[in-house]
Every structure is written in C-alpha cells, then in structure tokens.
Amino acid sequence: MRLILLALAVLPLAACHEKPSLSVPASLLRCASRPVPPMGGTQRAVAGYVVDLADAHADCQSKLGRVRGLVEGAR
C-alpha cells in the first residue's frame, strides 16, 4: 500500500519535468555571404561567380541541416 501511495505522490512530479532549452550555435545561424556578381562579362568571371554562388548555397544548406538536426533532436 505504501508503494502505491509513493508512486502516486511521485507521478505529478514527472509531469512537471521541463524540457531542456534548445541552444543553436551562432555559427549555424549565419550563412556565407552571397558573392558579388562579376562586373566583366567574361566567361571566366561568370564561371567563378557560379562556383562561388554554389559554395554559398552549400554552406547555408549544410548549416540549415545541422540546425534541423538540433531542433528535431530536442523534441
């Protein structure tokens, strides 16, 4: 009987358990800057711009994936 009373007394405490707060590192909240479009119209300049643009996108996509993992892991 005492065990049942003890279990009933502890049960409300379990319901009040707080979830840990989520902390996302600041480095994951900033994406690489978008590159400046080339002023010259050479194929070489445009090709370099396209590569830099793809790198900036990959950086942001990677960080968003890591933030998503943190958020989903905290649920």
VMD Tcl script that builds the backbone (N, CA, C; Angstrom):
set m [mol new atoms 225]
animate dup $m
set s [atomselect $m all]
$s set {name element resname resid chain x y z} {
  {N N MET 1 A 0.814 -1.190 0.000}
  {CA C MET 1 A 0.000 0.000 0.000}
  {C C MET 1 A 0.866 1.266 0.000}
  {N N ARG 2 A 1.927 1.234 0.810}
  {CA C ARG 2 A 2.830 2.388 0.856}
  {C C ARG 2 A 3.482 2.631 -0.495}
  {N N LEU 3 A 3.788 1.564 -1.193}
  {CA C LEU 3 A 4.409 1.690 -2.511}
  {C C LEU 3 A 3.462 2.369 -3.492}
  {N N ILE 4 A 2.206 2.034 -3.435}
  {CA C ILE 4 A 1.214 2.662 -4.308}
  {C C ILE 4 A 1.095 4.144 -3.982}
  {N N LEU 5 A 1.060 4.490 -2.712}
  {CA C LEU 5 A 0.972 5.887 -2.301}
  {C C LEU 5 A 2.216 6.665 -2.740}
  {N N LEU 6 A 3.355 6.045 -2.622}
  {CA C LEU 6 A 4.597 6.688 -3.050}
  {C C LEU 6 A 4.583 6.924 -4.554}
  {N N ALA 7 A 4.134 5.935 -5.307}
  {CA C ALA 7 A 4.060 6.081 -6.768}
  {C C ALA 7 A 3.097 7.193 -7.148}
  {N N LEU 8 A 1.983 7.288 -6.478}
  {CA C LEU 8 A 1.007 8.340 -6.761}
  {C C LEU 8 A 1.540 9.718 -6.378}
  {N N ALA 9 A 2.379 9.781 -5.377}
  {CA C ALA 9 A 2.955 11.056 -4.956}
  {C C ALA 9 A 4.022 11.534 -5.944}
  {N N VAL 10 A 4.735 10.625 -6.567}
  {CA C VAL 10 A 5.811 10.976 -7.496}
  {C C VAL 10 A 5.272 11.270 -8.894}
  {N N LEU 11 A 4.154 10.716 -9.251}
  {CA C LEU 11 A 3.589 10.871 -10.580}
  {C C LEU 11 A 3.398 12.336 -10.990}
  {N N PRO 12 A 2.836 13.193 -10.154}
  {CA C PRO 12 A 2.698 14.599 -10.567}
  {C C PRO 12 A 4.047 15.280 -10.820}
  {N N LEU 13 A 5.067 14.886 -10.126}
  {CA C LEU 13 A 6.389 15.478 -10.333}
  {C C LEU 13 A 6.939 15.141 -11.710}
  {N N ALA 14 A 6.654 13.955 -12.182}
  {CA C ALA 14 A 7.123 13.552 -13.505}
  {C C ALA 14 A 6.466 14.382 -14.591}
  {N N ALA 15 A 5.236 14.793 -14.391}
  {CA C ALA 15 A 4.521 15.595 -15.374}
  {C C ALA 15 A 5.066 17.016 -15.444}
  {N N CYS 16 A 5.719 17.471 -14.412}
  {CA C CYS 16 A 6.245 18.834 -14.366}
  {C C CYS 16 A 7.675 18.930 -14.896}
  {N N HIS 17 A 8.211 17.849 -15.347}
  {CA C HIS 17 A 9.581 17.848 -15.853}
  {C C HIS 17 A 9.704 18.810 -17.034}
  {N N GLU 18 A 10.638 19.720 -16.952}
  {CA C GLU 18 A 10.838 20.695 -18.021}
  {C C GLU 18 A 11.738 20.124 -19.100}
  {N N LYS 19 A 11.418 20.477 -20.342}
  {CA C LYS 19 A 12.283 20.088 -21.451}
  {C C LYS 19 A 13.513 20.989 -21.423}
  {N N PRO 20 A 14.671 20.458 -21.783}
  {CA C PRO 20 A 15.865 21.311 -21.818}
  {C C PRO 20 A 15.717 22.366 -22.908}
  {N N SER 21 A 16.248 23.553 -22.654}
  {CA C SER 21 A 16.160 24.610 -23.661}
  {C C SER 21 A 17.106 24.304 -24.812}
  {N N LEU 22 A 16.690 24.674 -25.986}
  {CA C LEU 22 A 17.466 24.425 -27.195}
  {C C LEU 22 A 18.414 25.586 -27.422}
  {N N SER 23 A 19.660 25.279 -27.638}
  {CA C SER 23 A 20.657 26.309 -27.915}
  {C C SER 23 A 21.319 26.005 -29.253}
  {N N VAL 24 A 21.117 26.899 -30.209}
  {CA C VAL 24 A 21.707 26.741 -31.534}
  {C C VAL 24 A 22.942 27.630 -31.597}
  {N N PRO 25 A 24.101 27.058 -31.936}
  {CA C PRO 25 A 25.318 27.869 -32.023}
  {C C PRO 25 A 25.172 29.015 -33.031}
  {N N ALA 26 A 25.699 30.173 -32.693}
  {CA C ALA 26 A 25.601 31.350 -33.566}
  {C C ALA 26 A 26.200 31.087 -34.944}
  {N N SER 27 A 27.224 30.254 -35.006}
  {CA C SER 27 A 27.866 29.971 -36.295}
  {C C SER 27 A 26.929 29.283 -37.269}
  {N N LEU 28 A 25.888 28.627 -36.749}
  {CA C LEU 28 A 24.927 27.949 -37.624}
  {C C LEU 28 A 23.794 28.869 -38.062}
  {N N LEU 29 A 23.749 30.053 -37.511}
  {CA C LEU 29 A 22.672 30.986 -37.837}
  {C C LEU 29 A 23.074 32.009 -38.892}
  {N N ARG 30 A 24.289 31.925 -39.389}
  {CA C ARG 30 A 24.763 32.852 -40.415}
  {C C ARG 30 A 25.290 32.058 -41.598}
  {N N CYS 31 A 24.747 32.349 -42.760}
  {CA C CYS 31 A 25.215 31.698 -43.985}
  {C C CYS 31 A 26.323 32.539 -44.609}
  {N N ALA 32 A 27.100 31.907 -45.451}
  {CA C ALA 32 A 28.133 32.630 -46.193}
  {C C ALA 32 A 27.470 33.724 -47.026}
  {N N SER 33 A 28.149 34.825 -47.203}
  {CA C SER 33 A 27.605 35.938 -47.985}
  {C C SER 33 A 27.445 35.545 -49.447}
  {N N ARG 34 A 26.433 36.115 -50.048}
  {CA C ARG 34 A 26.242 35.894 -51.487}
  {C C ARG 34 A 27.372 36.610 -52.224}
  {N N PRO 35 A 27.997 35.952 -53.172}
  {CA C PRO 35 A 29.102 36.600 -53.882}
  {C C PRO 35 A 28.600 37.769 -54.742}
  {N N VAL 36 A 29.491 38.704 -54.976}
  {CA C VAL 36 A 29.174 39.867 -55.811}
  {C C VAL 36 A 29.254 39.442 -57.272}
  {N N PRO 37 A 28.217 39.737 -58.045}
  {CA C PRO 37 A 28.268 39.369 -59.469}
  {C C PRO 37 A 29.445 40.062 -60.156}
  {N N PRO 38 A 30.045 39.399 -61.107}
  {CA C PRO 38 A 31.205 39.985 -61.782}
  {C C PRO 38 A 30.796 41.190 -62.628}
  {N N MET 39 A 31.682 42.169 -62.667}
  {CA C MET 39 A 31.421 43.359 -63.481}
  {C C MET 39 A 31.758 43.086 -64.946}
  {N N GLY 40 A 32.764 42.274 -65.158}
  {CA C GLY 40 A 33.144 41.930 -66.529}
  {C C GLY 40 A 32.261 40.806 -67.046}
  {N N GLY 41 A 32.076 40.742 -68.316}
  {CA C GLY 41 A 31.204 39.731 -68.877}
  {C C GLY 41 A 31.951 38.534 -69.435}
  {N N THR 42 A 33.171 38.294 -68.940}
  {CA C THR 42 A 33.925 37.165 -69.484}
  {C C THR 42 A 33.376 35.859 -68.941}
  {N N GLN 43 A 33.548 34.820 -69.718}
  {CA C GLN 43 A 33.089 33.500 -69.269}
  {C C GLN 43 A 33.829 33.066 -68.006}
  {N N ARG 44 A 35.075 33.427 -67.910}
  {CA C ARG 44 A 35.871 33.058 -66.739}
  {C C ARG 44 A 35.302 33.712 -65.472}
  {N N ALA 45 A 34.945 34.992 -65.579}
  {CA C ALA 45 A 34.394 35.709 -64.425}
  {C C ALA 45 A 33.036 35.129 -64.031}
  {N N VAL 46 A 32.214 34.842 -65.014}
  {CA C VAL 46 A 30.890 34.285 -64.731}
  {C C VAL 46 A 31.023 32.881 -64.143}
  {N N ALA 47 A 31.941 32.090 -64.656}
  {CA C ALA 47 A 32.147 30.731 -64.140}
  {C C ALA 47 A 32.596 30.784 -62.677}
  {N N GLY 48 A 33.501 31.694 -62.354}
  {CA C GLY 48 A 33.952 31.847 -60.963}
  {C C GLY 48 A 32.807 32.268 -60.056}
  {N N TYR 49 A 31.947 33.161 -60.565}
  {CA C TYR 49 A 30.784 33.608 -59.806}
  {C C TYR 49 A 29.827 32.447 -59.543}
  {N N VAL 50 A 29.591 31.627 -60.538}
  {CA C VAL 50 A 28.676 30.488 -60.388}
  {C C VAL 50 A 29.223 29.511 -59.347}
  {N N VAL 51 A 30.516 29.268 -59.358}
  {CA C VAL 51 A 31.128 28.375 -58.368}
  {C C VAL 51 A 31.000 28.964 -56.965}
  {N N ASP 52 A 31.273 30.269 -56.828}
  {CA C ASP 52 A 31.154 30.920 -55.518}
  {C C ASP 52 A 29.704 30.915 -55.029}
  {N N LEU 53 A 28.768 31.101 -55.937}
  {CA C LEU 53 A 27.354 31.080 -55.585}
  {C C LEU 53 A 26.936 29.687 -55.110}
  {N N ALA 54 A 27.416 28.667 -55.799}
  {CA C ALA 54 A 27.116 27.285 -55.387}
  {C C ALA 54 A 27.730 26.985 -54.021}
  {N N ASP 55 A 28.927 27.481 -53.758}
  {CA C ASP 55 A 29.567 27.278 -52.453}
  {C C ASP 55 A 28.764 27.950 -51.335}
  {N N ALA 56 A 28.285 29.171 -51.581}
  {CA C ALA 56 A 27.492 29.881 -50.572}
  {C C ALA 56 A 26.195 29.121 -50.297}
  {N N HIS 57 A 25.580 28.599 -51.335}
  {CA C HIS 57 A 24.348 27.818 -51.158}
  {C C HIS 57 A 24.636 26.545 -50.355}
  {N N ALA 58 A 25.701 25.857 -50.679}
  {CA C ALA 58 A 26.050 24.623 -49.962}
  {C C ALA 58 A 26.329 24.905 -48.491}
  {N N ASP 59 A 26.981 26.034 -48.206}
  {CA C ASP 59 A 27.258 26.424 -46.819}
  {C C ASP 59 A 25.956 26.601 -46.054}
  {N N CYS 60 A 25.024 27.334 -46.645}
  {CA C CYS 60 A 23.752 27.603 -45.965}
  {C C CYS 60 A 22.928 26.322 -45.827}
  {N N GLN 61 A 22.916 25.514 -46.841}
  {CA C GLN 61 A 22.161 24.262 -46.797}
  {C C GLN 61 A 22.720 23.326 -45.719}
  {N N SER 62 A 24.028 23.278 -45.602}
  {CA C SER 62 A 24.665 22.442 -44.586}
  {C C SER 62 A 24.311 22.921 -43.182}
  {N N LYS 63 A 24.380 24.225 -42.961}
  {CA C LYS 63 A 24.066 24.778 -41.638}
  {C C LYS 63 A 22.597 24.578 -41.300}
  {N N LEU 64 A 21.719 24.746 -42.274}
  {CA C LEU 64 A 20.301 24.525 -42.033}
  {C C LEU 64 A 20.046 23.066 -41.655}
  {N N GLY 65 A 20.739 22.151 -42.294}
  {CA C GLY 65 A 20.604 20.741 -41.957}
  {C C GLY 65 A 21.047 20.452 -40.531}
  {N N ARG 66 A 22.117 21.098 -40.101}
  {CA C ARG 66 A 22.600 20.888 -38.736}
  {C C ARG 66 A 21.627 21.479 -37.715}
  {N N VAL 67 A 21.066 22.661 -38.024}
  {CA C VAL 67 A 20.074 23.264 -37.131}
  {C C VAL 67 A 18.838 22.372 -37.062}
  {N N ARG 68 A 18.414 21.853 -38.204}
  {CA C ARG 68 A 17.256 20.963 -38.231}
  {C C ARG 68 A 17.507 19.746 -37.333}
  {N N GLY 69 A 18.705 19.198 -37.393}
  {CA C GLY 69 A 19.059 18.055 -36.551}
  {C C GLY 69 A 18.989 18.390 -35.071}
  {N N LEU 70 A 19.441 19.583 -34.701}
  {CA C LEU 70 A 19.379 20.007 -33.306}
  {C C LEU 70 A 17.931 20.180 -32.844}
  {N N VAL 71 A 17.128 20.793 -33.690}
  {CA C VAL 71 A 15.741 21.049 -33.327}
  {C C VAL 71 A 14.963 19.723 -33.224}
  {N N GLU 72 A 15.130 18.863 -34.188}
  {CA C GLU 72 A 14.415 17.597 -34.165}
  {C C GLU 72 A 14.917 16.694 -33.032}
  {N N GLY 73 A 16.186 16.801 -32.706}
  {CA C GLY 73 A 16.734 16.009 -31.613}
  {C C GLY 73 A 16.256 16.473 -30.247}
  {N N ALA 74 A 15.826 17.732 -30.149}
  {CA C ALA 74 A 15.369 18.293 -28.878}
  {C C ALA 74 A 13.903 17.979 -28.602}
  {N N ARG 75 A 13.220 17.421 -29.560}
  {CA C ARG 75 A 11.782 17.124 -29.360}
  {C C ARG 75 A 11.593 15.913 -28.528}
}
mol reanalyze $m
mol bondsrecalc $m
mol representation Tube
mol addrep $m
